[in-house]
Structures are given as structure tokens and as C-alpha cells.
Amino acid sequence: MKENLVSARWIKKTHGLTLKDVATRQGQARVNKICDGCGGRLYYDTAAWAMLYLESLVGEDKLIKKYYPQIPYLGWKKAFKKAFGMSINQFYTKVNRFMNWSETRQLKLLAAVKKGR
């Protein structure tokens, strides 16, 4: 996870790219033009930390018991809103703020989430 964090922080600092930038096909194409290989870093490295951050906000139970089961019925965006009480765009904003935290603070979040499991 530390390697993922270093990569995610580098993408944001160097190119100003966030998870929201790859949310659409058009955004993905734009990201690939800006930086070869950045898409993968956003999809995997930043997304891994975004999921950890989401879990810290809402808890593992909401992810597993409220969000995932509703996806087939509502679609992922509506299921997200229903399970977590925020839109995906609101979450992208939160993740963007989270990515501005210090690395030390971010790693403490990882430790706290792992401890809580």
C-alpha cells in the first residue's frame, strides 16, 4: 500500500490528476494523452487508497452489506449514494482532499483501518 500511495501522490503532484479524471472514457483518453501510464496508476494505486479512505469514512459493513448488494438493482452510482449518503462526485472531492494530506497522516489511516478489522 505504501508503494501505491507514493505512486498516487506522484500522479497528483506531477500532473494534477485525480481519480475523477478517469471516471469517463473521455477522461481516460485525456489522461493517456497527458501521461503514458498515469491511467493505470489512477485506476489501481489511487483507487486502492480511495477505497481505504471510503472504508474509514463509512465502515466495512456498509461496503459489503449495503453497497455491493444494491449495484445490480440500482447501478453503481445510485447504490453508492444510497449506501453512503453522498454522490460519487462528493466522494471524488473528499478523495482529492485526502490526497493532499501528509503521507504520515495517510499511513496512519491505513494502520487505523487495519487495526479496526
Secondary structure by P-SEA (a helix, b strand, c coil): caaaaaaaaaaaaaccccccccccaaaaaaaaaaccaaaaaaacaaaaaaaaaaaaaccccccccccccccccccaaaaaaaaccccaaaaaaaaaaaaaccaaaaaaaaaaaaaac
